[in-house]
């Protein structure tokens, strides 16, 4: 177990979201998984993926 619930490791993932018009969008992001299986990622506030997640709340993740 990692102290203080910090992520165990950082990996690269491709996230897939959809825009308001239904158009799919994909972005490569770094992410971590906490001991409780919570997925954590960091991004700026301006990217479309943030707007897509806020508006529609669904995402597909591809881990390689």
mmJSON file of the N, C-alpha and C atoms, coordinates in Angstrom:
{"data_MODEL":{"atom_site":{
"group_PDB":["ATOM","ATOM","ATOM","ATOM","ATOM","ATOM","ATOM","ATOM","ATOM","ATOM","ATOM","ATOM","ATOM","ATOM","ATOM","ATOM","ATOM","ATOM","ATOM","ATOM","ATOM","ATOM","ATOM","ATOM","ATOM","ATOM","ATOM","ATOM","ATOM","ATOM","ATOM","ATOM","ATOM","ATOM","ATOM","ATOM","ATOM","ATOM","ATOM","ATOM","ATOM","ATOM","ATOM","ATOM","ATOM","ATOM","ATOM","ATOM","ATOM","ATOM","ATOM","ATOM","ATOM","ATOM","ATOM","ATOM","ATOM","ATOM","ATOM","ATOM","ATOM","ATOM","ATOM","ATOM","ATOM","ATOM","ATOM","ATOM","ATOM","ATOM","ATOM","ATOM","ATOM","ATOM","ATOM","ATOM","ATOM","ATOM","ATOM","ATOM","ATOM","ATOM","ATOM","ATOM","ATOM","ATOM","ATOM","ATOM","ATOM","ATOM","ATOM","ATOM","ATOM","ATOM","ATOM","ATOM","ATOM","ATOM","ATOM","ATOM","ATOM","ATOM","ATOM","ATOM","ATOM","ATOM","ATOM","ATOM","ATOM","ATOM","ATOM","ATOM","ATOM","ATOM","ATOM","ATOM","ATOM","ATOM","ATOM","ATOM","ATOM","ATOM","ATOM","ATOM","ATOM","ATOM","ATOM","ATOM","ATOM","ATOM","ATOM","ATOM","ATOM","ATOM","ATOM","ATOM","ATOM","ATOM","ATOM","ATOM","ATOM","ATOM","ATOM","ATOM","ATOM","ATOM","ATOM","ATOM","ATOM","ATOM","ATOM","ATOM","ATOM","ATOM","ATOM","ATOM","ATOM","ATOM","ATOM","ATOM","ATOM","ATOM","ATOM","ATOM","ATOM","ATOM","ATOM","ATOM","ATOM","ATOM","ATOM","ATOM","ATOM","ATOM","ATOM","ATOM","ATOM","ATOM","ATOM","ATOM","ATOM","ATOM","ATOM","ATOM","ATOM","ATOM","ATOM","ATOM","ATOM","ATOM","ATOM","ATOM"],
"id":[1,2,3,4,5,6,7,8,9,10,11,12,13,14,15,16,17,18,19,20,21,22,23,24,25,26,27,28,29,30,31,32,33,34,35,36,37,38,39,40,41,42,43,44,45,46,47,48,49,50,51,52,53,54,55,56,57,58,59,60,61,62,63,64,65,66,67,68,69,70,71,72,73,74,75,76,77,78,79,80,81,82,83,84,85,86,87,88,89,90,91,92,93,94,95,96,97,98,99,100,101,102,103,104,105,106,107,108,109,110,111,112,113,114,115,116,117,118,119,120,121,122,123,124,125,126,127,128,129,130,131,132,133,134,135,136,137,138,139,140,141,142,143,144,145,146,147,148,149,150,151,152,153,154,155,156,157,158,159,160,161,162,163,164,165,166,167,168,169,170,171,172,173,174,175,176,177,178,179,180,181,182,183,184,185,186,187,188,189,190,191,192],
"type_symbol":["N","C","C","N","C","C","N","C","C","N","C","C","N","C","C","N","C","C","N","C","C","N","C","C","N","C","C","N","C","C","N","C","C","N","C","C","N","C","C","N","C","C","N","C","C","N","C","C","N","C","C","N","C","C","N","C","C","N","C","C","N","C","C","N","C","C","N","C","C","N","C","C","N","C","C","N","C","C","N","C","C","N","C","C","N","C","C","N","C","C","N","C","C","N","C","C","N","C","C","N","C","C","N","C","C","N","C","C","N","C","C","N","C","C","N","C","C","N","C","C","N","C","C","N","C","C","N","C","C","N","C","C","N","C","C","N","C","C","N","C","C","N","C","C","N","C","C","N","C","C","N","C","C","N","C","C","N","C","C","N","C","C","N","C","C","N","C","C","N","C","C","N","C","C","N","C","C","N","C","C","N","C","C","N","C","C","N","C","C","N","C","C"],
"label_atom_id":["N","CA","C","N","CA","C","N","CA","C","N","CA","C","N","CA","C","N","CA","C","N","CA","C","N","CA","C","N","CA","C","N","CA","C","N","CA","C","N","CA","C","N","CA","C","N","CA","C","N","CA","C","N","CA","C","N","CA","C","N","CA","C","N","CA","C","N","CA","C","N","CA","C","N","CA","C","N","CA","C","N","CA","C","N","CA","C","N","CA","C","N","CA","C","N","CA","C","N","CA","C","N","CA","C","N","CA","C","N","CA","C","N","CA","C","N","CA","C","N","CA","C","N","CA","C","N","CA","C","N","CA","C","N","CA","C","N","CA","C","N","CA","C","N","CA","C","N","CA","C","N","CA","C","N","CA","C","N","CA","C","N","CA","C","N","CA","C","N","CA","C","N","CA","C","N","CA","C","N","CA","C","N","CA","C","N","CA","C","N","CA","C","N","CA","C","N","CA","C","N","CA","C","N","CA","C","N","CA","C","N","CA","C","N","CA","C","N","CA","C","N","CA","C"],
"label_alt_id":[null,null,null,null,null,null,null,null,null,null,null,null,null,null,null,null,null,null,null,null,null,null,null,null,null,null,null,null,null,null,null,null,null,null,null,null,null,null,null,null,null,null,null,null,null,null,null,null,null,null,null,null,null,null,null,null,null,null,null,null,null,null,null,null,null,null,null,null,null,null,null,null,null,null,null,null,null,null,null,null,null,null,null,null,null,null,null,null,null,null,null,null,null,null,null,null,null,null,null,null,null,null,null,null,null,null,null,null,null,null,null,null,null,null,null,null,null,null,null,null,null,null,null,null,null,null,null,null,null,null,null,null,null,null,null,null,null,null,null,null,null,null,null,null,null,null,null,null,null,null,null,null,null,null,null,null,null,null,null,null,null,null,null,null,null,null,null,null,null,null,null,null,null,null,null,null,null,null,null,null,null,null,null,null,null,null,null,null,null,null,null,null],
"label_comp_id":["UNK","UNK","UNK","UNK","UNK","UNK","UNK","UNK","UNK","UNK","UNK","UNK","UNK","UNK","UNK","UNK","UNK","UNK","UNK","UNK","UNK","UNK","UNK","UNK","UNK","UNK","UNK","UNK","UNK","UNK","UNK","UNK","UNK","UNK","UNK","UNK","UNK","UNK","UNK","UNK","UNK","UNK","UNK","UNK","UNK","UNK","UNK","UNK","UNK","UNK","UNK","UNK","UNK","UNK","UNK","UNK","UNK","UNK","UNK","UNK","UNK","UNK","UNK","UNK","UNK","UNK","UNK","UNK","UNK","UNK","UNK","UNK","UNK","UNK","UNK","UNK","UNK","UNK","UNK","UNK","UNK","UNK","UNK","UNK","UNK","UNK","UNK","UNK","UNK","UNK","UNK","UNK","UNK","UNK","UNK","UNK","UNK","UNK","UNK","UNK","UNK","UNK","UNK","UNK","UNK","UNK","UNK","UNK","UNK","UNK","UNK","UNK","UNK","UNK","UNK","UNK","UNK","UNK","UNK","UNK","UNK","UNK","UNK","UNK","UNK","UNK","UNK","UNK","UNK","UNK","UNK","UNK","UNK","UNK","UNK","UNK","UNK","UNK","UNK","UNK","UNK","UNK","UNK","UNK","UNK","UNK","UNK","UNK","UNK","UNK","UNK","UNK","UNK","UNK","UNK","UNK","UNK","UNK","UNK","UNK","UNK","UNK","UNK","UNK","UNK","UNK","UNK","UNK","UNK","UNK","UNK","UNK","UNK","UNK","UNK","UNK","UNK","UNK","UNK","UNK","UNK","UNK","UNK","UNK","UNK","UNK","UNK","UNK","UNK","UNK","UNK","UNK"],
"label_asym_id":["A","A","A","A","A","A","A","A","A","A","A","A","A","A","A","A","A","A","A","A","A","A","A","A","A","A","A","A","A","A","A","A","A","A","A","A","A","A","A","A","A","A","A","A","A","A","A","A","A","A","A","A","A","A","A","A","A","A","A","A","A","A","A","A","A","A","A","A","A","A","A","A","A","A","A","A","A","A","A","A","A","A","A","A","A","A","A","A","A","A","A","A","A","A","A","A","A","A","A","A","A","A","A","A","A","A","A","A","A","A","A","A","A","A","A","A","A","A","A","A","A","A","A","A","A","A","A","A","A","A","A","A","A","A","A","A","A","A","A","A","A","A","A","A","A","A","A","A","A","A","A","A","A","A","A","A","A","A","A","A","A","A","A","A","A","A","A","A","A","A","A","A","A","A","A","A","A","A","A","A","A","A","A","A","A","A","A","A","A","A","A","A"],
"label_entity_id":["1","1","1","1","1","1","1","1","1","1","1","1","1","1","1","1","1","1","1","1","1","1","1","1","1","1","1","1","1","1","1","1","1","1","1","1","1","1","1","1","1","1","1","1","1","1","1","1","1","1","1","1","1","1","1","1","1","1","1","1","1","1","1","1","1","1","1","1","1","1","1","1","1","1","1","1","1","1","1","1","1","1","1","1","1","1","1","1","1","1","1","1","1","1","1","1","1","1","1","1","1","1","1","1","1","1","1","1","1","1","1","1","1","1","1","1","1","1","1","1","1","1","1","1","1","1","1","1","1","1","1","1","1","1","1","1","1","1","1","1","1","1","1","1","1","1","1","1","1","1","1","1","1","1","1","1","1","1","1","1","1","1","1","1","1","1","1","1","1","1","1","1","1","1","1","1","1","1","1","1","1","1","1","1","1","1","1","1","1","1","1","1"],
"label_seq_id":[1,1,1,2,2,2,3,3,3,4,4,4,5,5,5,6,6,6,7,7,7,8,8,8,9,9,9,10,10,10,11,11,11,12,12,12,13,13,13,14,14,14,15,15,15,16,16,16,17,17,17,18,18,18,19,19,19,20,20,20,21,21,21,22,22,22,23,23,23,24,24,24,25,25,25,26,26,26,27,27,27,28,28,28,29,29,29,30,30,30,31,31,31,32,32,32,33,33,33,34,34,34,35,35,35,36,36,36,37,37,37,38,38,38,39,39,39,40,40,40,41,41,41,42,42,42,43,43,43,44,44,44,45,45,45,46,46,46,47,47,47,48,48,48,49,49,49,50,50,50,51,51,51,52,52,52,53,53,53,54,54,54,55,55,55,56,56,56,57,57,57,58,58,58,59,59,59,60,60,60,61,61,61,62,62,62,63,63,63,64,64,64],
"pdbx_PDB_ins_code":[null,null,null,null,null,null,null,null,null,null,null,null,null,null,null,null,null,null,null,null,null,null,null,null,null,null,null,null,null,null,null,null,null,null,null,null,null,null,null,null,null,null,null,null,null,null,null,null,null,null,null,null,null,null,null,null,null,null,null,null,null,null,null,null,null,null,null,null,null,null,null,null,null,null,null,null,null,null,null,null,null,null,null,null,null,null,null,null,null,null,null,null,null,null,null,null,null,null,null,null,null,null,null,null,null,null,null,null,null,null,null,null,null,null,null,null,null,null,null,null,null,null,null,null,null,null,null,null,null,null,null,null,null,null,null,null,null,null,null,null,null,null,null,null,null,null,null,null,null,null,null,null,null,null,null,null,null,null,null,null,null,null,null,null,null,null,null,null,null,null,null,null,null,null,null,null,null,null,null,null,null,null,null,null,null,null,null,null,null,null,null,null],
"Cartn_x":[0.844,0.0,0.876,0.48,1.199,0.683,1.575,1.14,0.158,-0.763,-1.707,-2.607,-2.776,-3.664,-3.158,-1.868,-1.312,-1.348,-1.369,-1.409,-0.22,-0.447,0.603,1.595,1.116,1.995,1.289,2.044,1.489,1.661,0.612,0.629,-0.005,0.153,-0.46,-1.731,-2.764,-4.044,-4.606,-5.418,-6.154,-7.584,-8.053,-9.428,-10.29,-11.474,-12.414,-13.664,-14.028,-15.239,-16.01,-17.161,-17.901,-18.273,-18.226,-18.572,-20.094,-20.602,-22.05,-22.752,-22.056,-22.662,-22.536,-22.011,-21.871,-20.559,-19.751,-18.468,-17.516,-16.913,-15.984,-14.658,-14.048,-12.743,-11.888,-10.595,-9.668,-8.469,-7.915,-6.744,-5.887,-4.578,-3.652,-3.461,-3.607,-3.418,-2.622,-1.967,-1.311,-2.33,-2.341,-3.299,-2.67,-3.305,-2.901,-4.143,-3.93,-5.017,-4.672,-5.586,-5.378,-5.724,-5.365,-5.621,-7.104,-7.982,-9.426,-9.986,-9.085,-9.394,-9.948,-9.82,-10.197,-9.156,-9.609,-8.708,-8.526,-7.268,-6.934,-6.126,-6.498,-5.675,-5.667,-4.698,-4.509,-4.539,-5.202,-5.263,-5.543,-5.332,-5.706,-7.228,-7.791,-9.248,-9.797,-8.979,-9.463,-9.676,-9.023,-9.186,-10.634,-10.951,-12.313,-12.706,-11.73,-12.091,-12.736,-12.311,-12.902,-14.351,-14.578,-15.94,-16.811,-16.265,-17.028,-17.399,-16.451,-16.73,-17.729,-17.603,-18.525,-19.946,-20.063,-21.387,-22.06,-21.277,-21.87,-21.51,-20.422,-20.074,-19.683,-19.412,-18.986,-17.657,-16.876,-15.561,-15.214,-14.453,-13.883,-12.376,-11.745,-10.297,-9.663,-8.58,-7.815,-6.425,-6.093,-4.782,-3.943,-2.753,-1.869,-0.729],
"Cartn_y":[-1.192,0.0,1.238,2.214,3.474,4.392,5.095,5.973,7.048,7.4,8.505,8.338,7.122,6.896,7.453,7.724,8.251,7.175,7.581,6.606,5.657,4.409,3.393,3.606,3.929,4.144,5.035,5.535,6.407,5.716,5.676,5.048,5.986,5.642,6.421,5.704,6.47,5.922,6.83,6.275,7.078,7.175,8.402,8.603,8.973,8.409,8.725,9.351,10.504,11.198,11.61,12.221,12.721,14.178,14.929,16.341,16.467,17.651,17.886,17.448,17.554,17.155,15.652,14.899,13.458,13.008,13.957,13.627,13.058,11.89,11.311,12.06,12.097,12.733,11.838,11.774,10.955,11.8,11.505,12.234,11.294,11.428,10.661,11.413,10.708,11.333,10.393,10.964,10.183,9.966,8.771,8.496,7.581,7.504,6.607,5.943,4.816,4.112,4.035,4.511,4.446,3.059,2.786,1.478,1.106,2.107,1.842,1.757,1.647,1.528,2.806,3.918,5.208,5.613,6.035,6.493,7.994,8.435,9.843,10.332,11.507,12.12,13.623,14.256,15.694,16.314,17.447,18.139,19.614,20.405,21.811,21.916,23.055,23.225,23.453,23.915,24.31,23.177,22.034,21.017,20.567,20.162,19.705,18.498,17.65,16.455,16.839,17.961,18.42,18.849,19.605,20.025,18.804,17.862,16.659,15.855,15.665,14.914,15.642,16.957,17.739,17.694,17.791,17.847,16.487,15.429,14.122,13.058,13.216,12.324,10.905,10.629,9.274,9.327,8.267,8.199,6.734,6.493,5.166,5.304,4.339,4.371,3.162,3.406,2.331,2.362,1.322,1.217,0.269,0.719,-0.106,-0.646],
"Cartn_z":[0.0,0.0,0.0,-0.747,-0.829,0.271,0.987,2.079,1.628,2.498,2.3,1.083,0.598,-0.535,-1.845,-1.938,-3.178,-4.258,-5.522,-6.604,-6.567,-6.984,-7.001,-8.134,-9.309,-10.447,-11.451,-12.394,-13.423,-14.768,-15.544,-16.857,-17.869,-19.132,-20.214,-20.652,-20.916,-21.35,-22.439,-23.31,-24.276,-23.775,-23.627,-23.169,-24.365,-24.413,-25.476,-24.889,-25.405,-24.977,-26.228,-26.047,-27.203,-26.984,-28.069,-28.072,-28.073,-27.844,-27.79,-29.075,-30.213,-31.486,-31.75,-30.762,-30.895,-31.509,-31.956,-32.576,-31.525,-31.782,-30.806,-30.769,-29.613,-29.443,-28.56,-28.865,-28.085,-27.686,-26.518,-26.027,-25.193,-25.333,-24.496,-23.184,-22.062,-20.753,-19.851,-18.864,-17.819,-16.708,-16.139,-15.077,-14.038,-12.904,-11.824,-11.257,-10.594,-9.922,-8.445,-7.607,-6.163,-5.643,-4.397,-3.796,-3.794,-3.762,-3.769,-5.197,-6.193,-7.616,-8.234,-7.56,-8.111,-9.148,-10.333,-11.391,-11.243,-11.281,-11.084,-12.278,-12.815,-13.849,-13.654,-14.259,-14.118,-15.505,-15.634,-16.913,-16.664,-17.683,-17.61,-17.716,-17.349,-17.375,-18.777,-19.715,-21.029,-22.035,-21.927,-22.976,-23.156,-24.384,-24.686,-23.852,-23.48,-22.695,-21.368,-20.786,-19.527,-19.766,-20.823,-21.169,-21.475,-22.247,-22.594,-21.354,-20.441,-19.215,-18.326,-18.237,-17.407,-17.959,-19.274,-19.9,-20.015,-20.288,-20.554,-19.527,-18.825,-17.718,-18.084,-19.349,-19.707,-20.455,-20.277,-20.911,-21.152,-22.199,-22.454,-22.3,-21.62,-21.418,-22.088,-22.821,-23.442,-22.841,-22.077,-21.433,-22.27,-22.632,-23.461,-22.644],
"occupancy":[1.0,1.0,1.0,1.0,1.0,1.0,1.0,1.0,1.0,1.0,1.0,1.0,1.0,1.0,1.0,1.0,1.0,1.0,1.0,1.0,1.0,1.0,1.0,1.0,1.0,1.0,1.0,1.0,1.0,1.0,1.0,1.0,1.0,1.0,1.0,1.0,1.0,1.0,1.0,1.0,1.0,1.0,1.0,1.0,1.0,1.0,1.0,1.0,1.0,1.0,1.0,1.0,1.0,1.0,1.0,1.0,1.0,1.0,1.0,1.0,1.0,1.0,1.0,1.0,1.0,1.0,1.0,1.0,1.0,1.0,1.0,1.0,1.0,1.0,1.0,1.0,1.0,1.0,1.0,1.0,1.0,1.0,1.0,1.0,1.0,1.0,1.0,1.0,1.0,1.0,1.0,1.0,1.0,1.0,1.0,1.0,1.0,1.0,1.0,1.0,1.0,1.0,1.0,1.0,1.0,1.0,1.0,1.0,1.0,1.0,1.0,1.0,1.0,1.0,1.0,1.0,1.0,1.0,1.0,1.0,1.0,1.0,1.0,1.0,1.0,1.0,1.0,1.0,1.0,1.0,1.0,1.0,1.0,1.0,1.0,1.0,1.0,1.0,1.0,1.0,1.0,1.0,1.0,1.0,1.0,1.0,1.0,1.0,1.0,1.0,1.0,1.0,1.0,1.0,1.0,1.0,1.0,1.0,1.0,1.0,1.0,1.0,1.0,1.0,1.0,1.0,1.0,1.0,1.0,1.0,1.0,1.0,1.0,1.0,1.0,1.0,1.0,1.0,1.0,1.0,1.0,1.0,1.0,1.0,1.0,1.0,1.0,1.0,1.0,1.0,1.0,1.0],
"B_iso_or_equiv":[0.0,0.0,0.0,0.0,0.0,0.0,0.0,0.0,0.0,0.0,0.0,0.0,0.0,0.0,0.0,0.0,0.0,0.0,0.0,0.0,0.0,0.0,0.0,0.0,0.0,0.0,0.0,0.0,0.0,0.0,0.0,0.0,0.0,0.0,0.0,0.0,0.0,0.0,0.0,0.0,0.0,0.0,0.0,0.0,0.0,0.0,0.0,0.0,0.0,0.0,0.0,0.0,0.0,0.0,0.0,0.0,0.0,0.0,0.0,0.0,0.0,0.0,0.0,0.0,0.0,0.0,0.0,0.0,0.0,0.0,0.0,0.0,0.0,0.0,0.0,0.0,0.0,0.0,0.0,0.0,0.0,0.0,0.0,0.0,0.0,0.0,0.0,0.0,0.0,0.0,0.0,0.0,0.0,0.0,0.0,0.0,0.0,0.0,0.0,0.0,0.0,0.0,0.0,0.0,0.0,0.0,0.0,0.0,0.0,0.0,0.0,0.0,0.0,0.0,0.0,0.0,0.0,0.0,0.0,0.0,0.0,0.0,0.0,0.0,0.0,0.0,0.0,0.0,0.0,0.0,0.0,0.0,0.0,0.0,0.0,0.0,0.0,0.0,0.0,0.0,0.0,0.0,0.0,0.0,0.0,0.0,0.0,0.0,0.0,0.0,0.0,0.0,0.0,0.0,0.0,0.0,0.0,0.0,0.0,0.0,0.0,0.0,0.0,0.0,0.0,0.0,0.0,0.0,0.0,0.0,0.0,0.0,0.0,0.0,0.0,0.0,0.0,0.0,0.0,0.0,0.0,0.0,0.0,0.0,0.0,0.0,0.0,0.0,0.0,0.0,0.0,0.0],
"pdbx_formal_charge":[null,null,null,null,null,null,null,null,null,null,null,null,null,null,null,null,null,null,null,null,null,null,null,null,null,null,null,null,null,null,null,null,null,null,null,null,null,null,null,null,null,null,null,null,null,null,null,null,null,null,null,null,null,null,null,null,null,null,null,null,null,null,null,null,null,null,null,null,null,null,null,null,null,null,null,null,null,null,null,null,null,null,null,null,null,null,null,null,null,null,null,null,null,null,null,null,null,null,null,null,null,null,null,null,null,null,null,null,null,null,null,null,null,null,null,null,null,null,null,null,null,null,null,null,null,null,null,null,null,null,null,null,null,null,null,null,null,null,null,null,null,null,null,null,null,null,null,null,null,null,null,null,null,null,null,null,null,null,null,null,null,null,null,null,null,null,null,null,null,null,null,null,null,null,null,null,null,null,null,null,null,null,null,null,null,null,null,null,null,null,null,null],
"auth_seq_id":[1,1,1,2,2,2,3,3,3,4,4,4,5,5,5,6,6,6,7,7,7,8,8,8,9,9,9,10,10,10,11,11,11,12,12,12,13,13,13,14,14,14,15,15,15,16,16,16,17,17,17,18,18,18,19,19,19,20,20,20,21,21,21,22,22,22,23,23,23,24,24,24,25,25,25,26,26,26,27,27,27,28,28,28,29,29,29,30,30,30,31,31,31,32,32,32,33,33,33,34,34,34,35,35,35,36,36,36,37,37,37,38,38,38,39,39,39,40,40,40,41,41,41,42,42,42,43,43,43,44,44,44,45,45,45,46,46,46,47,47,47,48,48,48,49,49,49,50,50,50,51,51,51,52,52,52,53,53,53,54,54,54,55,55,55,56,56,56,57,57,57,58,58,58,59,59,59,60,60,60,61,61,61,62,62,62,63,63,63,64,64,64],
"auth_comp_id":["UNK","UNK","UNK","UNK","UNK","UNK","UNK","UNK","UNK","UNK","UNK","UNK","UNK","UNK","UNK","UNK","UNK","UNK","UNK","UNK","UNK","UNK","UNK","UNK","UNK","UNK","UNK","UNK","UNK","UNK","UNK","UNK","UNK","UNK","UNK","UNK","UNK","UNK","UNK","UNK","UNK","UNK","UNK","UNK","UNK","UNK","UNK","UNK","UNK","UNK","UNK","UNK","UNK","UNK","UNK","UNK","UNK","UNK","UNK","UNK","UNK","UNK","UNK","UNK","UNK","UNK","UNK","UNK","UNK","UNK","UNK","UNK","UNK","UNK","UNK","UNK","UNK","UNK","UNK","UNK","UNK","UNK","UNK","UNK","UNK","UNK","UNK","UNK","UNK","UNK","UNK","UNK","UNK","UNK","UNK","UNK","UNK","UNK","UNK","UNK","UNK","UNK","UNK","UNK","UNK","UNK","UNK","UNK","UNK","UNK","UNK","UNK","UNK","UNK","UNK","UNK","UNK","UNK","UNK","UNK","UNK","UNK","UNK","UNK","UNK","UNK","UNK","UNK","UNK","UNK","UNK","UNK","UNK","UNK","UNK","UNK","UNK","UNK","UNK","UNK","UNK","UNK","UNK","UNK","UNK","UNK","UNK","UNK","UNK","UNK","UNK","UNK","UNK","UNK","UNK","UNK","UNK","UNK","UNK","UNK","UNK","UNK","UNK","UNK","UNK","UNK","UNK","UNK","UNK","UNK","UNK","UNK","UNK","UNK","UNK","UNK","UNK","UNK","UNK","UNK","UNK","UNK","UNK","UNK","UNK","UNK","UNK","UNK","UNK","UNK","UNK","UNK"],
"auth_asym_id":["A","A","A","A","A","A","A","A","A","A","A","A","A","A","A","A","A","A","A","A","A","A","A","A","A","A","A","A","A","A","A","A","A","A","A","A","A","A","A","A","A","A","A","A","A","A","A","A","A","A","A","A","A","A","A","A","A","A","A","A","A","A","A","A","A","A","A","A","A","A","A","A","A","A","A","A","A","A","A","A","A","A","A","A","A","A","A","A","A","A","A","A","A","A","A","A","A","A","A","A","A","A","A","A","A","A","A","A","A","A","A","A","A","A","A","A","A","A","A","A","A","A","A","A","A","A","A","A","A","A","A","A","A","A","A","A","A","A","A","A","A","A","A","A","A","A","A","A","A","A","A","A","A","A","A","A","A","A","A","A","A","A","A","A","A","A","A","A","A","A","A","A","A","A","A","A","A","A","A","A","A","A","A","A","A","A","A","A","A","A","A","A"],
"auth_atom_id":["N","CA","C","N","CA","C","N","CA","C","N","CA","C","N","CA","C","N","CA","C","N","CA","C","N","CA","C","N","CA","C","N","CA","C","N","CA","C","N","CA","C","N","CA","C","N","CA","C","N","CA","C","N","CA","C","N","CA","C","N","CA","C","N","CA","C","N","CA","C","N","CA","C","N","CA","C","N","CA","C","N","CA","C","N","CA","C","N","CA","C","N","CA","C","N","CA","C","N","CA","C","N","CA","C","N","CA","C","N","CA","C","N","CA","C","N","CA","C","N","CA","C","N","CA","C","N","CA","C","N","CA","C","N","CA","C","N","CA","C","N","CA","C","N","CA","C","N","CA","C","N","CA","C","N","CA","C","N","CA","C","N","CA","C","N","CA","C","N","CA","C","N","CA","C","N","CA","C","N","CA","C","N","CA","C","N","CA","C","N","CA","C","N","CA","C","N","CA","C","N","CA","C","N","CA","C","N","CA","C","N","CA","C","N","CA","C","N","CA","C","N","CA","C"],
"pdbx_PDB_model_num":[1,1,1,1,1,1,1,1,1,1,1,1,1,1,1,1,1,1,1,1,1,1,1,1,1,1,1,1,1,1,1,1,1,1,1,1,1,1,1,1,1,1,1,1,1,1,1,1,1,1,1,1,1,1,1,1,1,1,1,1,1,1,1,1,1,1,1,1,1,1,1,1,1,1,1,1,1,1,1,1,1,1,1,1,1,1,1,1,1,1,1,1,1,1,1,1,1,1,1,1,1,1,1,1,1,1,1,1,1,1,1,1,1,1,1,1,1,1,1,1,1,1,1,1,1,1,1,1,1,1,1,1,1,1,1,1,1,1,1,1,1,1,1,1,1,1,1,1,1,1,1,1,1,1,1,1,1,1,1,1,1,1,1,1,1,1,1,1,1,1,1,1,1,1,1,1,1,1,1,1,1,1,1,1,1,1,1,1,1,1,1,1]
}}}
